[in-house]
Amino acid sequence: PYGEIGLSPAISALHYGQAFFEGLKAYKHADGTVSVFRPDKNAKRFNKSAERLCMPPIPEDVFVQSIAAVVDIDRDWVPSKANHALYIRPFMFATDPYLGVTPSSTYKFMVLIGPVGPYFSKTLRVKIETHYTRAAEGGFGYAKAAGNYGGGMLPAKKAAEEGFDQLIWTDAKHHEYIE
């Protein structure tokens, strides 16, 4: 059930960035059935992120079953309107309550859901970002780590102030190639 979660202010996720997520959607069909798009692929990517952040993997069958269980319980939340879906956000974060640069030994895996409509409802003005970097060679830009998104907020805000809706990231080394 949805609700507040009590956490120590010393948890590793807050201080050392051991937190990541995935995102996938469930769709309602004309006959009322509900399907989830590629949960097995998300499970694999989830575990790649876990490995990169020195966190334990979730067995793929457990990941997929957790998604199926949440969608089944809340199937009435899946919109039937065209271009709408139930957004599903499985996430994991470190919970050891101490300060120290070492991987946590305890973690929480949770799944958050909510109905969504189209992400954009207009033609986008897109900026090719040639100064800031989202992912660097040897880094963890491929992981759905919370810090990756935090680092992209300033460039996105500056782009919005220039009238752009979205960024296209370029390579970190030369800013010549699209990521």
HUTA-V198104 format. One record per residue. RES is the residue in three letters. SS is DSSP state (2 for helix, 1 for strand, 0 for the rest). OMEGA is omega in radians with two decimals (999 if undefined). BURIAL is b if it has 24 or more other ideal C-beta (glycine too) atoms within 12 Angstrom, else e. Layout:
<<RES	SS	OMEGA	BURIAL> <RES	SS	OMEGA	BURIAL>>
This chain:
<<PRO	0	-3.14	e> <TYR	0	3.09	e> <GLY	0	3.10	e> <GLU	0	3.06	e> <ILE	0	3.14	e> <GLY	0	-3.11	e> <LEU	0	3.01	e> <SER	0	3.08	e> <PRO	0	-3.14	e> <ALA	0	-3.07	e> <ILE	1	-3.09	b> <SER	2	-3.11	b> <ALA	2	-3.11	b> <LEU	2	-3.03	e> <HIS	2	-3.04	b> <TYR	2	2.96	b> <GLY	0	3.11	b> <GLN	0	3.13	b> <ALA	1	3.10	b> <PHE	1	-3.07	b> <PHE	1	2.99	b> <GLU	0	3.08	b> <GLY	0	3.09	b> <LEU	1	-3.05	b> <LYS	1	3.00	b> <ALA	1	-3.10	b> <TYR	1	3.07	b> <LYS	1	3.14	b> <HIS	0	-3.10	e> <ALA	0	-3.13	e> <ASP	0	3.09	e> <GLY	0	3.10	e> <THR	0	-3.11	e> <VAL	1	3.06	b> <SER	1	3.11	e> <VAL	1	-3.08	b> <PHE	0	3.00	e> <ARG	0	-3.14	e> <PRO	2	3.11	b> <ASP	2	3.11	e> <LYS	2	3.10	e> <ASN	2	3.11	b> <ALA	2	3.12	b> <LYS	2	-3.13	e> <ARG	2	3.09	b> <PHE	2	-3.11	b> <ASN	2	3.02	b> <LYS	2	3.08	e> <SER	2	3.14	b> <ALA	2	-3.13	b> <GLU	2	-3.10	e> <ARG	2	-3.13	b> <LEU	0	3.08	b> <CYS	0	-3.13	b> <MET	0	-3.09	b> <PRO	0	3.06	e> <PRO	0	2.99	b> <ILE	0	3.10	b> <PRO	0	-3.05	e> <GLU	2	-3.14	e> <ASP	2	3.10	e> <VAL	2	3.10	e> <PHE	2	-3.10	b> <VAL	2	3.13	b> <GLN	2	3.12	e> <SER	2	3.10	b> <ILE	2	-3.13	b> <ALA	2	-3.12	b> <ALA	2	-3.14	e> <VAL	2	3.13	b> <VAL	2	3.13	b> <ASP	2	3.13	e> <ILE	2	-3.05	e> <ASP	0	-3.08	b> <ARG	2	3.11	b> <ASP	2	3.11	e> <TRP	2	-3.11	b> <VAL	0	-3.11	b> <PRO	0	3.08	b> <SER	0	-3.14	e> <LYS	0	3.12	e> <ALA	0	3.12	e> <ASN	0	3.09	e> <HIS	0	-3.09	e> <ALA	1	2.97	b> <LEU	1	3.11	b> <TYR	1	-3.10	b> <ILE	1	-3.14	b> <ARG	1	2.97	b> <PRO	1	3.14	b> <PHE	1	3.12	b> <MET	1	3.11	b> <PHE	1	-3.13	b> <ALA	1	-3.06	b> <THR	0	3.10	b> <ASP	0	-3.07	b> <PRO	1	3.08	e> <TYR	0	3.07	e> <LEU	0	-3.12	e> <GLY	0	-3.06	e> <VAL	0	3.08	e> <THR	0	3.12	e> <PRO	0	3.07	e> <SER	0	3.04	b> <SER	0	3.10	e> <THR	0	-3.06	e> <TYR	1	2.99	b> <LYS	1	3.02	b> <PHE	1	-3.10	b> <MET	1	3.09	b> <VAL	1	3.14	b> <LEU	1	-3.13	b> <ILE	1	3.04	b> <GLY	1	3.11	e> <PRO	1	-3.13	e> <VAL	1	3.02	e> <GLY	0	3.13	e> <PRO	0	-3.12	e> <TYR	0	3.07	e> <PHE	0	-3.14	e> <SER	0	3.14	e> <LYS	0	3.02	e> <THR	0	-3.04	e> <LEU	0	2.92	e> <ARG	0	-3.02	e> <VAL	1	3.10	e> <LYS	1	3.01	b> <ILE	1	-3.05	e> <GLU	1	-3.10	b> <THR	0	3.10	e> <HIS	0	-3.12	e> <TYR	0	-3.09	b> <THR	0	3.08	b> <ARG	0	-3.09	b> <ALA	0	3.13	b> <ALA	0	3.10	e> <GLU	0	-3.11	e> <GLY	0	-3.13	e> <GLY	0	-3.12	e> <PHE	0	3.11	b> <GLY	0	3.13	e> <TYR	0	-3.14	e> <ALA	0	3.11	b> <LYS	0	-3.08	b> <ALA	1	-3.14	b> <ALA	2	-3.12	b> <GLY	2	3.10	b> <ASN	2	-3.10	b> <TYR	2	3.08	e> <GLY	2	-3.13	e> <GLY	2	3.13	b> <GLY	0	-3.06	b> <MET	2	3.13	e> <LEU	2	3.10	e> <PRO	2	3.12	b> <ALA	2	3.12	b> <LYS	2	3.12	e> <LYS	2	3.11	e> <ALA	2	3.12	b> <ALA	2	3.10	e> <GLU	2	3.09	e> <GLU	0	3.10	e> <GLY	0	3.13	e> <PHE	0	-3.13	e> <ASP	0	-3.01	e> <GLN	1	3.10	e> <LEU	1	2.91	b> <ILE	1	-3.06	b> <TRP	1	3.08	b> <THR	1	-3.12	e> <ASP	0	-3.06	e> <ALA	0	-3.02	e> <LYS	0	-3.05	e> <HIS	0	-3.04	e> <HIS	0	3.14	e> <GLU	0	-3.04	e> <TYR	0	3.10	e> <ILE	1	3.12	e> <GLU	0	999	b>>
